[in-house]
């Protein structure tokens, strides 16, 4: 039983010490030296002095003492300074990204304008013609070619008129005409382009 009482007193003593510790941690000294502020912020004393010279941190003279920092205000000012720098960095980064995108868009625009100019020049030089004109020219060519091709059988038969009887000559002309018509039909079918094929 005596051991249990002693153990109980030891626990009570530790508990009372633990109860006193938070009270000490919750108390923040009103004034702090350069060294103390440096430890609180994790910076060197030289950096704290530099921040003071830059106007980020301020010192005051407490009643009856040397220049010091108001602890809470100093920490709050430093945090505000860091937050402001972070916002400025983010804004600068965003501006840089927007500028980069703008430059990329300008480059693409210049390239498109260059390609358009080349195309207009090529059209002006006659390297390209309009689709309607090309279709009309092709139709005209096909009509002329068909007329020319269909004149081949009668001319051929005339050239062999003295070597074959008229019935054989007419049969040859008819066979050649039929062969030409079939070949032209296949050619025209292969050359026709549907609307879905014409558009890229």
DAZI-V685570 format. One record per run of one state. SS is the DSSP state (H for helix, E for strand, L for the rest). FROM is the first residue (numbers start at 1). LEN is the number of residues. Records with the same first field share a line. If there is no record, write none. Layout:
SS=FROM-LEN, FROM-LEN
This chain:
L=1-1, 27-4, 33-1, 42-3, 54-6, 62-5, 125-6, 151-1, 160-6, 192-3, 199-2
H=2-25, 34-8, 45-9, 71-54, 131-20, 152-8, 166-26, 195-4
E=31-2, 60-2, 67-4
